Amino acid sequence: MTSTEGGLTGQQWVTLFCIGSVHFCAAICVSIQAPFYPQEAEAKGATVTEHGLVFGSFELTAFLVSPALGKYVDKIGPKTVLNSGIVVAAASCILFGLLHLLQGRWLFIGLSFLLRIVESMGASAATVAAFSITAAAFPSRVATTFATLEIFYGLGFIVGPLIGSLLYSVGGFVLPFAVMGGVLLCDGLLIFCAMPKVTAPSMDKSKGKVLKVLRVPDVLLDSFSIAATSISMGFYQATLEPHLRQFELSALVLGLMFVLSGLMYMLSAPLVGRLCDSRVHPKRLIGPGSAAIIASYLLVGPMPFVRAQPKLWMCIVGLLIHGIGMALILVPCFIDALREALARGFPDDITTYGIISGLWLSTFSLGACIGPSIAGALYDSVGFSLGSLATIGLHLVVMVVSVVFASRGARPQQRGGAAVEEAAAMLEAGQAPKAVVVAAARGGSAEQVATAPV
């Protein structure tokens, strides 16, 4: 599947739309229940800590299964993994909507855990396959395509809580999950019928090892940064609704508050992707992203030393800033990890794409599991403001380490940038051997690497 000069082929447009729909639905799976599930769980007798752990179980499962899915997605077939994951997620989502019929705290919480775990397995399979297909189908514009697809994720993250709140107010607990399950099944049918078969370069399985990738210091930094960012997201997911109760917001307005961060992420991600594909080294964006997340928590809390009472406008501004910080970390870290893996000699094939995709999702899920899990306990013990100091401290570490790495070796066009994208385009058009892409990833302009040995 190759692109025409200056644009995408018809098959690539279809693939882009299908994979975008997967990101959209996966984000809704994560976010749809945030505005109303805590209230429903507390009505059954659950604590903030307990329903925070339910949120975290989705991400813990993704953390555990994503590396294996990424490693074996080429054996099963990315499209098969994609469709199977969507069906599993859809069935689990529909069943989750029936939990309100149960009586008793422990039965409700126990089955909440079980269904979220199964749903996460399905959503993780679909997402890892989608990432792998993206890297295989768009080799010359990975960063831009990844960032564009993140628009779909951001949109799903936005409309998930909003639609969840609206459907909950209309039809109660069951309606949001019944509708979402039906949408997932329709999406799976669309992908099965419409998405072209994915072709990728031949695979060198001897080099595709997750632990070997993690031995690359730059990839380890990217993974740590991704996890820290998803921790900040998970903290908000579990504690924002209890924190905002003091403002006595309606269900619709509360749903809109959950939209703000995702909205800014959706708007910022394509711009960040363009920067990564042009002259800005991805690592130079991680530090500003962490600074934005720190500023977000300082406003939403606010911190005790600010000497100000919580105000709605401060929460709004803080959540908007948080979305910008997410984009400045999540988008650069994916493309940087992929470029660094190629630069260290990993094969330019779907095995490496799958490993990096699984690693990205796994570390993201690890943070998104830790975030709500510790957030509930911190909220119950010290409240939102003091509890958020843990997230602030974590991003201070990310900011310092990323600045050190960036200043150590992130010169323009080094280990990727426009050179690797141009070289990949030459490879895609049959004008250069694969060694050119690897050489470009290691540094130098496209002209300098055009003579790289085969």
KAVEN-V392161 format. One record per helix or strand of 2 or more residues. SS is the DSSP state (@ for helix, = for strand). FROM is the first residue (numbers start at 0). TO is the last residue. Records with the same first field share a line. If there is no record, write none. Layout:
BEGIN
SS = FROM-TO + FROM-TO
END
This chain:
BEGIN
@ = 9-30 + 36-42 + 47-75 + 77-95 + 98-100 + 104-136 + 141-193 + 204-206 + 209-213 + 216-246 + 250-276 + 282-300 + 303-305 + 311-342 + 349-386 + 388-408 + 416-427 + 433-441 + 445-448
END
